[in-house]
Amino acid sequence: MKDLLEFILKGITGKDNFVIEEEVNEDAYSFRIILEPDSIGLIIGKGGKTIKAVQTLLRVRGKLENKKVFVNVSSKEDSSSSP
């Protein structure tokens, strides 16, 4: 699942300067995408349409595996200031 997300993000941004943190439970996948602040707008898209489309694609794949999928986006600045 993480490889699908990486493929999609590389296609959207044209770069690979992001980090994906993955947490897998018995019934769910949780992804946290950490990006440069200038790339966040590309991933979220106008009105959140791009990130919703990414979530939909991952949820379709998760449905095949009977798992829920959650995707969060944050900037590298946000994650570096966290304790």
Secondary structure by P-SEA (a helix, b strand, c coil): caaaaaaaaaaacccccbbbbbbbcccbbbbbbbbccccccccccccaaaaaaaaaaaaaaaaaacbbbbbbbbcaaaaaacc
